[in-house]
Amino acid sequence: MNSLMTLFLLAGLFLLALAGIFVAYARTPGMSPNDQTSYGAVYAPIVWDLGMFLLIFAIWGMAMMRQDMDPIARLLMYLVSFILILLIFVAPNLMFRGVPP
């Protein structure tokens, strides 16, 4: 389970980077407007949302599953995951609106 949470963390970071790549690719000159719209307005937010979900799930899962960690480190992970989950409930547009311009 520990390796699965680590893979979720890495996959979430990779998907966030991939969303940034999609936005940068959509802004290259010489692309057709249809490609710019599809990469910048469709694919990038979908990949960004999936990456944020995996990242938050991995932080929360590591705090729950990793019993071998230092208690202070686990408490910090609980605190970070709690703040991120509260941000999802209070201001979902803050995290899930897509790649910042």
Backbone bond lengths (Angstrom), bond angles and torsions (degrees), N, CA, C in turn:
res aa  C-N    CA-C-N  psi(-1)  N-CA   C-N-CA  omega(-1)  CA-C   N-CA-C  phi
1 M - - - 1.441 - - 1.522 111.23 -
2 N 1.319 116.21 -33.43 1.462 119.34 178.92 1.525 111.31 -63.63
3 S 1.328 116.18 -42.04 1.464 118.73 -179.87 1.527 110.65 -69.66
4 L 1.327 118.05 -31.16 1.456 120.70 177.62 1.529 110.85 -66.62
5 M 1.321 117.60 -41.48 1.468 120.68 177.28 1.526 110.95 -65.95
6 T 1.318 116.41 -36.59 1.463 119.63 176.61 1.522 110.55 -65.97
7 L 1.332 116.96 -39.43 1.465 119.72 176.68 1.526 111.45 -65.79
8 F 1.332 118.02 -37.81 1.461 120.68 176.08 1.524 111.02 -63.52
9 L 1.320 116.30 -40.04 1.464 120.53 178.54 1.525 110.61 -63.47
10 L 1.307 116.66 -47.01 1.466 120.32 179.22 1.523 111.77 -66.67
11 A 1.330 117.15 -38.66 1.463 119.96 178.28 1.524 110.96 -65.95
12 G 1.327 117.65 -38.56 1.456 120.80 177.27 1.518 111.97 -63.61
13 L 1.326 117.02 -43.71 1.466 120.14 177.42 1.521 111.10 -65.29
14 F 1.325 116.69 -38.53 1.461 120.01 178.43 1.524 111.21 -65.01
15 L 1.329 117.00 -41.47 1.461 119.71 179.90 1.528 111.98 -67.95
16 L 1.323 117.56 -34.12 1.463 119.63 175.14 1.527 110.53 -64.82
17 A 1.314 116.47 -41.51 1.460 119.75 176.99 1.521 111.20 -66.19
18 L 1.320 117.08 -38.47 1.461 120.88 178.83 1.529 111.37 -65.11
19 A 1.315 117.21 -36.35 1.469 120.31 176.34 1.525 110.36 -64.45
20 G 1.324 116.98 -39.82 1.460 119.63 175.43 1.517 112.37 -64.63
21 I 1.310 116.95 -35.47 1.463 120.80 177.06 1.520 110.33 -66.23
22 F 1.334 117.11 -40.20 1.466 120.45 178.28 1.526 111.15 -62.37
23 V 1.328 117.03 -41.88 1.462 119.84 179.67 1.519 110.58 -67.07
24 A 1.322 117.20 -42.09 1.464 119.80 178.32 1.523 111.06 -64.90
25 Y 1.304 117.06 -37.43 1.466 120.81 178.51 1.524 111.11 -68.10
26 A 1.341 116.88 -34.59 1.463 120.53 179.36 1.522 111.58 -69.25
27 R 1.337 117.35 -23.18 1.463 120.63 -178.18 1.520 113.82 -95.00
28 T 1.313 117.86 5.98 1.455 119.28 178.14 1.522 109.42 -72.36
29 P 1.323 116.80 140.94 1.469 118.46 179.95 1.526 110.56 -71.35
30 G 1.313 114.92 149.60 1.455 120.48 177.68 1.505 114.89 93.22
31 M 1.329 117.97 -0.44 1.466 120.27 177.57 1.516 109.39 -84.84
32 S 1.308 115.86 151.34 1.459 119.50 176.64 1.532 109.21 -71.37
33 P 1.320 117.45 152.00 1.480 119.50 -179.72 1.528 113.25 -60.95
34 N 1.328 117.48 -30.83 1.469 119.07 178.18 1.516 111.45 -66.43
35 D 1.343 116.89 -41.13 1.464 119.78 178.16 1.519 111.18 -67.50
36 Q 1.327 117.26 -39.23 1.463 119.85 178.15 1.519 111.17 -62.21
37 T 1.328 116.36 -41.90 1.462 120.00 179.73 1.523 110.92 -67.18
38 S 1.317 117.03 -42.65 1.461 118.19 -176.18 1.528 111.72 -69.98
39 Y 1.339 117.20 -40.33 1.461 118.21 -179.75 1.525 111.57 -75.78
40 G 1.320 117.29 -43.62 1.453 120.07 -174.96 1.513 114.68 -78.87
41 A 1.335 117.27 -35.19 1.459 119.84 -173.41 1.524 114.31 -106.85
42 V 1.331 117.58 -13.02 1.468 118.91 -178.09 1.522 111.17 -114.67
43 Y 1.314 116.71 -60.65 1.465 119.66 -173.61 1.531 113.10 -70.91
44 A 1.317 117.00 -42.58 1.467 119.36 -176.45 1.526 112.81 -62.41
45 P 1.348 120.74 -46.91 1.473 118.42 178.22 1.526 113.97 -65.16
46 I 1.329 117.31 -34.46 1.467 119.45 178.49 1.522 110.60 -64.97
47 V 1.318 116.13 -46.30 1.465 120.27 -179.92 1.525 110.19 -67.21
48 W 1.343 117.60 -38.25 1.462 122.06 178.62 1.530 109.95 -62.06
49 D 1.339 118.16 -46.18 1.459 120.95 -179.18 1.525 111.69 -63.84
50 L 1.313 116.79 -42.06 1.462 119.74 178.04 1.530 111.05 -64.88
51 G 1.313 116.98 -39.89 1.464 120.51 177.74 1.512 112.35 -64.64
52 M 1.340 117.38 -41.41 1.469 120.03 177.98 1.521 111.00 -65.84
53 F 1.335 116.84 -39.82 1.460 119.66 178.12 1.527 110.50 -61.83
54 L 1.326 117.21 -47.35 1.469 119.69 -179.70 1.521 111.62 -64.32
55 L 1.317 117.25 -37.39 1.460 120.38 -179.92 1.526 111.17 -65.78
56 I 1.318 117.25 -46.16 1.465 120.77 179.75 1.531 110.18 -66.93
57 F 1.327 116.40 -41.75 1.457 119.75 178.66 1.534 111.13 -62.83
58 A 1.317 117.13 -38.68 1.466 120.26 -179.43 1.521 111.52 -68.83
59 I 1.330 117.75 -41.28 1.470 119.69 178.38 1.518 110.33 -64.29
60 W 1.319 116.62 -44.49 1.456 120.08 179.34 1.524 111.02 -66.54
61 G 1.325 117.24 -41.59 1.463 120.82 179.63 1.511 112.90 -66.15
62 M 1.328 116.84 -38.37 1.468 119.03 177.47 1.518 111.17 -65.72
63 A 1.325 116.92 -38.20 1.459 119.21 178.01 1.527 110.87 -65.39
64 M 1.328 116.75 -33.44 1.464 119.68 -179.07 1.526 112.66 -80.46
65 M 1.321 117.41 -40.42 1.462 121.26 -168.78 1.528 114.72 -92.38
66 R 1.297 117.07 -29.53 1.463 118.78 -173.80 1.525 110.75 -81.26
67 Q 1.300 116.63 95.66 1.449 121.56 179.98 1.533 112.04 -83.68
68 D 1.339 116.57 -13.92 1.455 120.12 -176.84 1.532 113.27 -87.71
69 M 1.322 117.27 -3.61 1.456 120.48 -178.63 1.524 111.25 -80.26
70 D 1.309 114.35 162.88 1.458 121.43 175.00 1.538 108.77 -62.68
71 P 1.320 118.58 139.12 1.474 119.73 -177.85 1.536 112.89 -60.75
72 I 1.307 117.69 -32.91 1.465 119.75 178.75 1.527 110.24 -69.20
73 A 1.329 117.56 -37.82 1.465 120.73 177.75 1.524 110.37 -67.16
74 R 1.312 117.26 -39.61 1.469 119.88 176.87 1.518 110.73 -65.76
75 L 1.326 117.35 -39.46 1.455 120.69 177.48 1.525 111.04 -63.00
76 L 1.311 117.11 -39.79 1.456 120.79 177.19 1.528 110.98 -64.52
77 M 1.331 116.83 -40.51 1.465 119.72 177.83 1.530 111.13 -66.38
78 Y 1.339 117.22 -38.48 1.461 119.70 174.07 1.523 110.90 -60.73
79 L 1.318 116.29 -43.62 1.455 120.84 -179.06 1.530 111.29 -63.57
80 V 1.321 116.98 -45.13 1.466 120.93 179.45 1.525 110.53 -64.21
81 S 1.317 117.19 -44.95 1.471 119.07 179.87 1.523 111.28 -66.73
82 F 1.326 117.70 -36.27 1.463 120.47 177.49 1.521 111.08 -64.60
83 I 1.318 117.39 -43.04 1.465 120.88 178.18 1.523 110.54 -64.66
84 L 1.324 117.66 -41.64 1.460 120.16 178.95 1.529 111.81 -65.17
85 I 1.313 117.41 -39.78 1.462 120.26 178.58 1.526 110.61 -68.41
86 L 1.333 117.40 -38.01 1.459 119.58 175.22 1.525 111.17 -64.01
87 L 1.312 117.16 -38.29 1.459 119.82 177.07 1.519 111.87 -64.33
88 I 1.316 116.91 -34.45 1.472 119.59 177.20 1.531 109.86 -64.54
89 F 1.332 117.57 -41.74 1.457 119.69 -179.33 1.523 112.86 -73.16
90 V 1.322 116.97 -38.81 1.458 120.45 -174.82 1.526 112.43 -81.52
91 A 1.332 116.34 -47.65 1.468 120.44 -176.15 1.522 109.77 -137.92
92 P 1.334 117.83 79.27 1.465 119.08 -177.61 1.525 112.92 -65.62
93 N 1.328 117.19 -26.68 1.465 118.59 178.35 1.514 112.70 -68.66
94 L 1.313 117.00 -19.10 1.453 120.25 178.75 1.525 111.35 -67.47
95 M 1.313 117.27 -33.46 1.457 120.32 -177.64 1.521 113.18 -106.94
96 F 1.298 118.29 -35.39 1.458 121.29 -169.34 1.522 113.79 -108.65
97 R 1.283 118.07 25.75 1.470 117.86 179.08 1.514 112.31 -90.64
98 G 1.283 117.76 -4.73 1.452 120.69 177.15 1.506 112.12 115.18
99 V 1.282 115.06 -172.24 1.465 121.64 -178.11 1.524 108.93 -70.70
100 P 1.333 117.68 130.75 1.468 118.60 177.51 1.526 110.73 -63.70
101 P 1.346 117.04 143.77 1.470 118.99 -177.95 1.511 113.25 -71.35
